[in-house]
Amino acid sequence: MKIDSHQHFWEYDPVRDAWIDDSMKVLKKDFMPDDLKPLLEKSGFDGCVAVQADQSEDETRFLLNLAEQYDFIKGVVGWIDFKAPGLDEQLADFSKHTKLKGFRHIIQAEPDGFMTGKTFIEGVKKLQQTRFTYDILVFERQLEECIQFVESLPEINLVIDHLAKPDIKNRSFDEWVARMKQLSRHPNVHVKLSGMVTEADWNDWKKDDFTPYLETCLELFGADRLMIGSDWPVCLLAAEYEEVIGIVEEFANGLSQTEYDAIMGNTAKKFYNLD
């Protein structure tokens, strides 16, 4: 099974989606399942995981509704308020939805100290009593906090989105490697090979720009903890869908069949418990 482990859907709203500024005009429109389906099919994918782009429970229910209508949406990573007093009841309610696989908070937009705050961590810890996973979305500069966060959650399946967003454009590498090495020591931590083109020079990236990052992730985590993701439609800021997929697929083609299968779908299938 080949799975795109990370993409988004939205019905564009200029107020809600104010993060899409004028430099991102290509994203100022609707992106829905009928737009993605032919791209998945052309690249040979069996399905995808839809990930939240808005911090609301309405977003979670919007994605679940789409997943009910389209079989190729194999799983949903939604949003929930981990600081809410009624969190236990909300998790119990969401657990009824079999296609809901996990949750994410856009920590990259939060101030320093957010992800290590006691209330937030205690909220995420409640996932231990559930089947849900957690996606970690941070910038490279937040990796020190991310390490503390991960150390507090040894019993939850965690995945780092977009390789923790290293500054590929400016060739940031050594500090990123050191932090990722620390994270790799935790066997519950996985990595999505996604979101790289938007951390590079949007107008002048080359496939070779990403090779050191991909090789490092493979060396540190192993293929069975890596999964491909397109980050569509955000990737369109710098590349077409097939170009993004091609970066990782070309890299994986140089590996064993078992490693290729893990990166291209088996890791995501196991991590998110996809049917």
N, C-alpha and C positions, 0 to 999 in steps of 0.2 A: 504493500500500500504506500503510495506517494502522497505526502501531506504538506501543504503550505501551512506552516504552523503559526503564521502571524499576518493578518490583514484586517482591514477595517471597512465598515459600511457607514454611510451617513446620508441623510437628507439635509443638504446644506442650509444652515441658518446663520446669517451674518452676525447675529448677537451672540448666540450660544457658541459659535465657532469663530470667535474673535481672534483666536490664536493663528488663524489663517490670514496673514497680512498680505500686503500688496506684492511682496516678493514671491508669494505662493499662489498667484492667480489661477494656476492650472487646477488647484484644489477647490476652487469656489463654485462647486456644482455638486449634484447628487452622484454618489457612487454606491450602486446597489448590486445585489446578486446577479442580475441578468447582465451586468457589465463585466463581472469577474468570471462568470462561467466559461465563456469561450477562451479566456486567457489560461485558465486552469487546464482545460481540455487540450489546448495547443501544446502546453508544456508537459502533458502526460500525468497530471495530478488527479488523484481519486477524490480529493476533498480538501477542506481548509478548516482553520480555526479562526473564528471571528473574535477580535479583541476590542474591548471598549476604547472609545476615543473621547468620551464625555464622562464627567464625574457625577453620575446620577443613576438612581435605580431605574428611571425611565429608559436610560440607555441599555441597561441589562435586559429589560423586558422587550425592548425594540429588537435587540439581537436575537433573543430567544424566539420571538415571533417569526423572524426571518428563517431561523433554523428549523422551525416547524414546517415552513413552506418549501424549503430547499434541502433535499437530502444530502447534497454535496457539502453543506455546512455541517461538519462532523462534531464540532464542539464550539462552545462560547466561553470566553473569559470576560466576565462582567465586572461591575463595580458595586461595592457596598461600603457603607460608612463604618469603618472599623472602630470608630470612637463613639458610636451611637449606643445609648443605654439599652436599647431593645435588640442588640445584635444577635443574641441567641435565637430569638424568635424569627428574625429575618433569615438567618442561616437555615433554620428548620424549614421555613417556607420555601426558600430557594432550592433546598435539597430535593424537592419533589420534581424538579426539572432535570431529566436525565442528560440533556445536552449541555447543561451548565457544568463546566469542568473546573472552573477556578475563578479567581478574582485578581484585579490589578488596581493600584492607585498610581496616579501620575506623580511620582515622587520627584521627578526631575524639575517640576514646577514649584516644589515646596521649599521653604527656608531650611537652612542648616539646622540639624537637630530633630527634624520632623520624624524621620524613620527610626530614630533611636528613642523617641519619646515613649514613656512607660505605657500610656493609654493606648497608643497605636500598636505597639508590640503585643500588649496583652490581648488586644482585639484580634490581631493576626494569629496569635497562638490558639485561638478558639477553633481554627481550622484543623487542629490536631484531632478533634473529635468528629471530623467530617471526612468526606472523600475528596474535598476540594484542594486544588493546588494554588500556588501564588506566583504571579509574574512580577519580577522586579524591574522597574523602569527608572534608571538613574543615568546621570552623566558620569564620565570618568572621574571628575573632581569629587563625586559623592561616594567613591568606592571605599574610602576609609570607614564611613558610617555604614555602608552596605555590609562590610565585614562584620561589624558589631551586630547588625540586624540578623545576619545569617547565623551567627554564633548563638543567638537566642532562640533559633527555630530549627533544631536538629531533626525534628520528627515530621516536618512538612516538606512535600516536594516543591522545590523552588526552581525557577528558571529566570536567568538574566536576559532581558530583552536587548537586542541590538549590540551584543558584545560589551554592554555597559557604555556605549557611545564614546569610544576613544576619538580623540581629535585627529582623524586620519588626514585631514587637509594640511595640518601643520606637522604631520609625521610624529605625533606624540606616541611614544612606544614603551620606553623602559619602565616608567612609573606604572603604566597600565599593566604591563607584564607582571610586575612585582605584586600588585594587588590581586590580579586574576590568579596568580599562583597560590595566594593565601586562600582565595575562595575555592579553588579546585580541591583543596584538602577536605572539603565537606562533601561527602558522597551524595547528599540529597540535592546538590546544586547542579543545574544544567545550564546550557547556553543556547540562545537562538542566534544562528548565523543569518542575521537580518539587519536592516537599517544602515548598512555600511555606506551606500552611495550618498546618502544625505549628510554623512559626517565627513565626506571627502569634498573635493572641489566640484561643485554641481556641474560646471561647464567643461571641466578638463580632467576628469578622473580616468585612470587606466586600470585594467584588471590587476596588474602587478602591484598597485597600491595596496591591495587587500591581502595579498599572499602572506605577508608576515603575521598578520592578525589571525588568519585562518589556520596557518601552521601552528601558531602558539596555542590556539584553542584546542586543536587536535592533540597536541603534545600534552597539554595540561589536563584536559578533561576526558579525552578518548572519544571516539565516534559515538559510543552508546550514551553519551550525555550531550550530544550536539544535535540540533534540528534546523533544517532550512526554513526560512520565512521570507516573504517578499516585502512586507510592510507596505503593500499596495493599499490605497492609492498614494500614500505619502511619498513612496519611491519615485513617483512621476516628476517630482521636483528635479531629479537628476538623471533618471533612466526609465526606459520602458520596462514593462513587466518581464519580458523574456530576457532582457539584458541582465536584470537583477538575478533572476533564477540561474542564468548562464554562468555567473561568477562562481557561485557555490557548486553548481553541478559539474563544471569543468574541473574544479578542485577535487571534488569527490570522485570523479572519473579516474583519477590517478591512484585511488586507494583500492583495497580489496573489495570484493562484492559485499561482504558482510558490513564493512564500514560504510560503503556507499548506501546500502539499504537502510542503515541506521540513520544516517544524516538526512536522507531524502524522505523518510517517513516513519521508520520503525521506532525511533526514539520518541517522536511526537505521539505515535499511537499508544505506546506504553505509558508515557508520562501523563497524558490526558485521558487514558483509558477510552480510546475511541473505537467505535464499532465500524 
